[in-house]
Amino acid sequence: MIDWLSEARLKPLLLIICMASHLGCVNPGLEKNRTIETTLTNAPADLSPWIATGKLAITAEGETSTARFEWRRHHLTRDTITFSGPFSINRQIIERHGDSLVWRDGDKTRPLSEISTLASPLRFLAAQQPEVIGQWLLGYPGNSEVLQLEVLTWQPAPPWMLPEQMTLVSDGLSVRIIVSEWEIGAQQ
């Protein structure tokens, strides 16, 4: 064994490491982050503008589909939702204008409710109240009696705390959402 790492030198070194870890010297930012998180509040349901990016997994009829998403809330009556990944075959863009959801295909748009070839996750979105969908990402279940929303973890996005992981459950459908990044007040 190396001479400088003798038992006589190792014991004091371990003692110093143990003391430092108990005093909080090993991770000095931990308490600061806890303080920040306790001073932040949940974002209001009518927050806008914002952008949320992440992943989701939808389980329906025994099959699970996954996708990446970017959800842009331009203002309270307008959203642009872009899905990419396996269930959306490349990229699907859905726009909300007030009470209507439309599917954008290049320069053309069609009401989402008229598209019979939608993947089941997109059919689920089409069946929901358009004004409530974006509120789910903010952690609000809306006024749905059949939908159960559970926020599993929260993340700081000063001045707010916003959902990081959540699940939505409704009549044989389960949606697991992970928001990897929030941009609050983002320019659209």
ChimeraX commands (.cxc) that place a marker at each C-alpha (Angstrom):
marker #1 position 0.00,0.00,0.00 radius 0.5
marker #1 position 1.11,3.59,-0.61 radius 0.5
marker #1 position 2.96,5.02,2.41 radius 0.5
marker #1 position 1.14,8.36,2.50 radius 0.5
marker #1 position -2.23,6.55,2.78 radius 0.5
marker #1 position -1.44,4.86,6.05 radius 0.5
marker #1 position -4.11,4.04,8.60 radius 0.5
marker #1 position -2.91,6.94,10.73 radius 0.5
marker #1 position -3.69,9.41,7.91 radius 0.5
marker #1 position -6.82,7.66,6.64 radius 0.5
marker #1 position -8.78,7.87,9.91 radius 0.5
marker #1 position -8.54,11.68,10.25 radius 0.5
marker #1 position -9.38,12.09,6.56 radius 0.5
marker #1 position -12.53,9.97,6.93 radius 0.5
marker #1 position -13.47,11.88,10.08 radius 0.5
marker #1 position -13.18,15.22,8.25 radius 0.5
marker #1 position -15.33,13.93,5.35 radius 0.5
marker #1 position -18.00,12.65,7.76 radius 0.5
marker #1 position -18.07,15.92,9.71 radius 0.5
marker #1 position -18.26,17.99,6.53 radius 0.5
marker #1 position -21.15,15.96,5.20 radius 0.5
marker #1 position -23.11,16.34,8.46 radius 0.5
marker #1 position -22.49,20.08,8.52 radius 0.5
marker #1 position -23.75,20.48,4.97 radius 0.5
marker #1 position -20.39,21.35,3.45 radius 0.5
marker #1 position -20.54,18.56,0.90 radius 0.5
marker #1 position -23.61,20.03,-0.84 radius 0.5
marker #1 position -23.80,23.71,0.07 radius 0.5
marker #1 position -26.56,24.51,-2.46 radius 0.5
marker #1 position -29.08,22.00,-1.12 radius 0.5
marker #1 position -30.55,24.21,1.60 radius 0.5
marker #1 position -30.67,27.19,-0.77 radius 0.5
marker #1 position -32.72,25.15,-3.28 radius 0.5
marker #1 position -35.12,24.04,-0.53 radius 0.5
marker #1 position -35.63,27.68,0.47 radius 0.5
marker #1 position -36.35,28.70,-3.13 radius 0.5
marker #1 position -38.83,25.85,-3.60 radius 0.5
marker #1 position -40.75,26.68,-0.42 radius 0.5
marker #1 position -41.15,30.34,-1.44 radius 0.5
marker #1 position -42.56,29.55,-4.90 radius 0.5
marker #1 position -46.28,28.96,-5.44 radius 0.5
marker #1 position -48.21,26.94,-7.99 radius 0.5
marker #1 position -48.81,28.75,-11.25 radius 0.5
marker #1 position -52.34,30.01,-11.90 radius 0.5
marker #1 position -54.54,28.02,-14.28 radius 0.5
marker #1 position -54.75,31.02,-16.62 radius 0.5
marker #1 position -50.97,31.49,-16.94 radius 0.5
marker #1 position -49.79,32.53,-20.40 radius 0.5
marker #1 position -47.67,32.61,-22.45 radius 0.5
marker #1 position -45.58,29.51,-21.82 radius 0.5
marker #1 position -43.86,26.60,-23.57 radius 0.5
marker #1 position -43.59,23.11,-22.11 radius 0.5
marker #1 position -41.48,20.39,-23.70 radius 0.5
marker #1 position -41.26,16.77,-22.64 radius 0.5
marker #1 position -42.42,13.23,-23.23 radius 0.5
marker #1 position -45.63,11.36,-22.73 radius 0.5
marker #1 position -46.75,7.75,-22.70 radius 0.5
marker #1 position -50.38,6.85,-23.33 radius 0.5
marker #1 position -51.71,3.42,-22.46 radius 0.5
marker #1 position -55.05,2.47,-23.99 radius 0.5
marker #1 position -56.57,-0.89,-24.80 radius 0.5
marker #1 position -53.48,-2.67,-23.46 radius 0.5
marker #1 position -51.05,-0.85,-25.77 radius 0.5
marker #1 position -48.64,1.94,-24.87 radius 0.5
marker #1 position -47.62,4.70,-27.28 radius 0.5
marker #1 position -44.96,7.30,-26.56 radius 0.5
marker #1 position -44.12,10.67,-28.06 radius 0.5
marker #1 position -42.23,13.86,-27.49 radius 0.5
marker #1 position -44.20,17.09,-27.33 radius 0.5
marker #1 position -43.82,20.83,-27.39 radius 0.5
marker #1 position -46.85,22.68,-26.07 radius 0.5
marker #1 position -47.01,26.42,-26.74 radius 0.5
marker #1 position -49.65,28.42,-24.93 radius 0.5
marker #1 position -49.68,31.67,-26.94 radius 0.5
marker #1 position -52.50,33.13,-24.85 radius 0.5
marker #1 position -55.58,31.81,-23.07 radius 0.5
marker #1 position -57.46,31.00,-26.26 radius 0.5
marker #1 position -54.64,29.77,-28.50 radius 0.5
marker #1 position -52.28,26.78,-28.21 radius 0.5
marker #1 position -49.97,25.01,-30.65 radius 0.5
marker #1 position -49.14,21.42,-29.75 radius 0.5
marker #1 position -46.48,19.53,-31.69 radius 0.5
marker #1 position -46.12,15.78,-31.22 radius 0.5
marker #1 position -43.26,13.74,-32.63 radius 0.5
marker #1 position -42.41,10.12,-32.15 radius 0.5
marker #1 position -43.86,6.69,-32.69 radius 0.5
marker #1 position -47.59,7.31,-32.32 radius 0.5
marker #1 position -47.58,10.45,-34.40 radius 0.5
marker #1 position -45.52,9.11,-37.32 radius 0.5
marker #1 position -43.03,11.95,-37.71 radius 0.5
marker #1 position -44.67,15.18,-36.58 radius 0.5
marker #1 position -48.27,16.15,-35.90 radius 0.5
marker #1 position -49.33,19.71,-35.12 radius 0.5
marker #1 position -52.60,20.47,-33.38 radius 0.5
marker #1 position -53.80,24.01,-32.83 radius 0.5
marker #1 position -56.43,25.30,-30.47 radius 0.5
marker #1 position -58.31,28.42,-31.43 radius 0.5
marker #1 position -60.87,29.18,-28.74 radius 0.5
marker #1 position -63.22,26.19,-28.53 radius 0.5
marker #1 position -61.95,24.33,-31.59 radius 0.5
marker #1 position -59.06,21.95,-32.18 radius 0.5
marker #1 position -57.59,21.72,-35.68 radius 0.5
marker #1 position -54.95,19.54,-37.24 radius 0.5
marker #1 position -52.43,21.44,-39.32 radius 0.5
marker #1 position -51.03,19.72,-42.39 radius 0.5
marker #1 position -48.76,22.19,-44.13 radius 0.5
marker #1 position -50.88,25.18,-45.11 radius 0.5
marker #1 position -54.18,23.32,-44.67 radius 0.5
marker #1 position -56.10,22.86,-41.44 radius 0.5
marker #1 position -58.93,20.46,-40.66 radius 0.5
marker #1 position -61.08,20.10,-37.55 radius 0.5
marker #1 position -59.53,17.39,-35.42 radius 0.5
marker #1 position -62.93,15.77,-34.85 radius 0.5
marker #1 position -63.27,15.06,-38.61 radius 0.5
marker #1 position -60.07,13.04,-38.92 radius 0.5
marker #1 position -60.86,9.34,-38.65 radius 0.5
marker #1 position -57.26,8.12,-39.03 radius 0.5
marker #1 position -55.95,9.69,-35.84 radius 0.5
marker #1 position -53.91,7.57,-33.48 radius 0.5
marker #1 position -55.81,6.81,-30.26 radius 0.5
marker #1 position -53.83,9.34,-28.17 radius 0.5
marker #1 position -54.82,12.14,-30.54 radius 0.5
marker #1 position -58.44,10.92,-30.57 radius 0.5
marker #1 position -58.35,11.24,-26.77 radius 0.5
marker #1 position -57.27,14.88,-27.07 radius 0.5
marker #1 position -59.96,15.57,-29.67 radius 0.5
marker #1 position -62.65,14.32,-27.26 radius 0.5
marker #1 position -61.64,16.73,-24.47 radius 0.5
marker #1 position -62.72,20.29,-23.77 radius 0.5
marker #1 position -60.12,22.35,-25.67 radius 0.5
marker #1 position -59.78,25.09,-23.06 radius 0.5
marker #1 position -58.95,22.56,-20.31 radius 0.5
marker #1 position -56.22,20.57,-22.06 radius 0.5
marker #1 position -53.39,23.05,-21.45 radius 0.5
marker #1 position -54.44,23.44,-17.83 radius 0.5
marker #1 position -53.54,19.79,-17.27 radius 0.5
marker #1 position -49.88,20.61,-17.82 radius 0.5
marker #1 position -50.14,23.34,-15.20 radius 0.5
marker #1 position -51.49,20.77,-12.72 radius 0.5
marker #1 position -55.20,21.61,-12.89 radius 0.5
marker #1 position -57.67,18.83,-13.77 radius 0.5
marker #1 position -60.36,21.22,-15.00 radius 0.5
marker #1 position -63.97,20.38,-14.28 radius 0.5
marker #1 position -63.85,16.83,-15.60 radius 0.5
marker #1 position -65.63,14.21,-13.52 radius 0.5
marker #1 position -64.12,11.28,-15.43 radius 0.5
marker #1 position -60.52,12.48,-15.45 radius 0.5
marker #1 position -58.17,12.01,-12.51 radius 0.5
marker #1 position -54.98,14.07,-12.49 radius 0.5
marker #1 position -52.12,13.39,-10.10 radius 0.5
marker #1 position -48.98,15.52,-10.06 radius 0.5
marker #1 position -46.16,13.26,-8.90 radius 0.5
marker #1 position -43.30,15.80,-8.78 radius 0.5
marker #1 position -42.98,19.56,-9.13 radius 0.5
marker #1 position -40.12,21.67,-10.49 radius 0.5
marker #1 position -39.18,25.29,-9.85 radius 0.5
marker #1 position -39.72,27.72,-12.74 radius 0.5
marker #1 position -39.49,31.03,-10.84 radius 0.5
marker #1 position -41.70,32.62,-9.82 radius 0.5
marker #1 position -43.79,29.41,-10.00 radius 0.5
marker #1 position -43.69,25.74,-9.12 radius 0.5
marker #1 position -44.85,23.73,-12.14 radius 0.5
marker #1 position -45.49,20.02,-12.67 radius 0.5
marker #1 position -42.58,17.85,-13.75 radius 0.5
marker #1 position -44.21,14.40,-13.70 radius 0.5
marker #1 position -47.92,13.66,-13.69 radius 0.5
marker #1 position -50.48,11.04,-14.61 radius 0.5
marker #1 position -53.95,11.41,-16.10 radius 0.5
marker #1 position -56.36,8.50,-15.81 radius 0.5
marker #1 position -59.73,8.31,-17.56 radius 0.5
marker #1 position -61.93,5.33,-18.52 radius 0.5
marker #1 position -59.29,2.74,-19.44 radius 0.5
marker #1 position -56.77,5.34,-20.59 radius 0.5
marker #1 position -53.62,6.29,-18.70 radius 0.5
marker #1 position -51.34,9.17,-19.68 radius 0.5
marker #1 position -47.94,9.65,-18.04 radius 0.5
marker #1 position -46.38,13.05,-18.73 radius 0.5
marker #1 position -42.87,14.24,-18.01 radius 0.5
marker #1 position -42.18,17.92,-18.62 radius 0.5
marker #1 position -38.44,18.37,-19.07 radius 0.5
marker #1 position -38.45,22.13,-19.61 radius 0.5
marker #1 position -40.72,25.10,-18.94 radius 0.5
marker #1 position -40.33,28.52,-20.53 radius 0.5
marker #1 position -42.59,31.06,-18.86 radius 0.5
marker #1 position -43.38,34.27,-20.72 radius 0.5
marker #1 position -41.68,32.86,-23.82 radius 0.5
marker #1 position -42.01,34.94,-26.96 radius 0.5
marker #1 position -44.19,33.16,-29.46 radius 0.5
marker link #1:1,2 radius 0.2
marker link #1:2,3 radius 0.2
marker link #1:3,4 radius 0.2
marker link #1:4,5 radius 0.2
marker link #1:5,6 radius 0.2
marker link #1:6,7 radius 0.2
marker link #1:7,8 radius 0.2
marker link #1:8,9 radius 0.2
marker link #1:9,10 radius 0.2
marker link #1:10,11 radius 0.2
marker link #1:11,12 radius 0.2
marker link #1:12,13 radius 0.2
marker link #1:13,14 radius 0.2
marker link #1:14,15 radius 0.2
marker link #1:15,16 radius 0.2
marker link #1:16,17 radius 0.2
marker link #1:17,18 radius 0.2
marker link #1:18,19 radius 0.2
marker link #1:19,20 radius 0.2
marker link #1:20,21 radius 0.2
marker link #1:21,22 radius 0.2
marker link #1:22,23 radius 0.2
marker link #1:23,24 radius 0.2
marker link #1:24,25 radius 0.2
marker link #1:25,26 radius 0.2
marker link #1:26,27 radius 0.2
marker link #1:27,28 radius 0.2
marker link #1:28,29 radius 0.2
marker link #1:29,30 radius 0.2
marker link #1:30,31 radius 0.2
marker link #1:31,32 radius 0.2
marker link #1:32,33 radius 0.2
marker link #1:33,34 radius 0.2
marker link #1:34,35 radius 0.2
marker link #1:35,36 radius 0.2
marker link #1:36,37 radius 0.2
marker link #1:37,38 radius 0.2
marker link #1:38,39 radius 0.2
marker link #1:39,40 radius 0.2
marker link #1:40,41 radius 0.2
marker link #1:41,42 radius 0.2
marker link #1:42,43 radius 0.2
marker link #1:43,44 radius 0.2
marker link #1:44,45 radius 0.2
marker link #1:45,46 radius 0.2
marker link #1:46,47 radius 0.2
marker link #1:47,48 radius 0.2
marker link #1:48,49 radius 0.2
marker link #1:49,50 radius 0.2
marker link #1:50,51 radius 0.2
marker link #1:51,52 radius 0.2
marker link #1:52,53 radius 0.2
marker link #1:53,54 radius 0.2
marker link #1:54,55 radius 0.2
marker link #1:55,56 radius 0.2
marker link #1:56,57 radius 0.2
marker link #1:57,58 radius 0.2
marker link #1:58,59 radius 0.2
marker link #1:59,60 radius 0.2
marker link #1:60,61 radius 0.2
marker link #1:61,62 radius 0.2
marker link #1:62,63 radius 0.2
marker link #1:63,64 radius 0.2
marker link #1:64,65 radius 0.2
marker link #1:65,66 radius 0.2
marker link #1:66,67 radius 0.2
marker link #1:67,68 radius 0.2
marker link #1:68,69 radius 0.2
marker link #1:69,70 radius 0.2
marker link #1:70,71 radius 0.2
marker link #1:71,72 radius 0.2
marker link #1:72,73 radius 0.2
marker link #1:73,74 radius 0.2
marker link #1:74,75 radius 0.2
marker link #1:75,76 radius 0.2
marker link #1:76,77 radius 0.2
marker link #1:77,78 radius 0.2
marker link #1:78,79 radius 0.2
marker link #1:79,80 radius 0.2
marker link #1:80,81 radius 0.2
marker link #1:81,82 radius 0.2
marker link #1:82,83 radius 0.2
marker link #1:83,84 radius 0.2
marker link #1:84,85 radius 0.2
marker link #1:85,86 radius 0.2
marker link #1:86,87 radius 0.2
marker link #1:87,88 radius 0.2
marker link #1:88,89 radius 0.2
marker link #1:89,90 radius 0.2
marker link #1:90,91 radius 0.2
marker link #1:91,92 radius 0.2
marker link #1:92,93 radius 0.2
marker link #1:93,94 radius 0.2
marker link #1:94,95 radius 0.2
marker link #1:95,96 radius 0.2
marker link #1:96,97 radius 0.2
marker link #1:97,98 radius 0.2
marker link #1:98,99 radius 0.2
marker link #1:99,100 radius 0.2
marker link #1:100,101 radius 0.2
marker link #1:101,102 radius 0.2
marker link #1:102,103 radius 0.2
marker link #1:103,104 radius 0.2
marker link #1:104,105 radius 0.2
marker link #1:105,106 radius 0.2
marker link #1:106,107 radius 0.2
marker link #1:107,108 radius 0.2
marker link #1:108,109 radius 0.2
marker link #1:109,110 radius 0.2
marker link #1:110,111 radius 0.2
marker link #1:111,112 radius 0.2
marker link #1:112,113 radius 0.2
marker link #1:113,114 radius 0.2
marker link #1:114,115 radius 0.2
marker link #1:115,116 radius 0.2
marker link #1:116,117 radius 0.2
marker link #1:117,118 radius 0.2
marker link #1:118,119 radius 0.2
marker link #1:119,120 radius 0.2
marker link #1:120,121 radius 0.2
marker link #1:121,122 radius 0.2
marker link #1:122,123 radius 0.2
marker link #1:123,124 radius 0.2
marker link #1:124,125 radius 0.2
marker link #1:125,126 radius 0.2
marker link #1:126,127 radius 0.2
marker link #1:127,128 radius 0.2
marker link #1:128,129 radius 0.2
marker link #1:129,130 radius 0.2
marker link #1:130,131 radius 0.2
marker link #1:131,132 radius 0.2
marker link #1:132,133 radius 0.2
marker link #1:133,134 radius 0.2
marker link #1:134,135 radius 0.2
marker link #1:135,136 radius 0.2
marker link #1:136,137 radius 0.2
marker link #1:137,138 radius 0.2
marker link #1:138,139 radius 0.2
marker link #1:139,140 radius 0.2
marker link #1:140,141 radius 0.2
marker link #1:141,142 radius 0.2
marker link #1:142,143 radius 0.2
marker link #1:143,144 radius 0.2
marker link #1:144,145 radius 0.2
marker link #1:145,146 radius 0.2
marker link #1:146,147 radius 0.2
marker link #1:147,148 radius 0.2
marker link #1:148,149 radius 0.2
marker link #1:149,150 radius 0.2
marker link #1:150,151 radius 0.2
marker link #1:151,152 radius 0.2
marker link #1:152,153 radius 0.2
marker link #1:153,154 radius 0.2
marker link #1:154,155 radius 0.2
marker link #1:155,156 radius 0.2
marker link #1:156,157 radius 0.2
marker link #1:157,158 radius 0.2
marker link #1:158,159 radius 0.2
marker link #1:159,160 radius 0.2
marker link #1:160,161 radius 0.2
marker link #1:161,162 radius 0.2
marker link #1:162,163 radius 0.2
marker link #1:163,164 radius 0.2
marker link #1:164,165 radius 0.2
marker link #1:165,166 radius 0.2
marker link #1:166,167 radius 0.2
marker link #1:167,168 radius 0.2
marker link #1:168,169 radius 0.2
marker link #1:169,170 radius 0.2
marker link #1:170,171 radius 0.2
marker link #1:171,172 radius 0.2
marker link #1:172,173 radius 0.2
marker link #1:173,174 radius 0.2
marker link #1:174,175 radius 0.2
marker link #1:175,176 radius 0.2
marker link #1:176,177 radius 0.2
marker link #1:177,178 radius 0.2
marker link #1:178,179 radius 0.2
marker link #1:179,180 radius 0.2
marker link #1:180,181 radius 0.2
marker link #1:181,182 radius 0.2
marker link #1:182,183 radius 0.2
marker link #1:183,184 radius 0.2
marker link #1:184,185 radius 0.2
marker link #1:185,186 radius 0.2
marker link #1:186,187 radius 0.2
marker link #1:187,188 radius 0.2
view
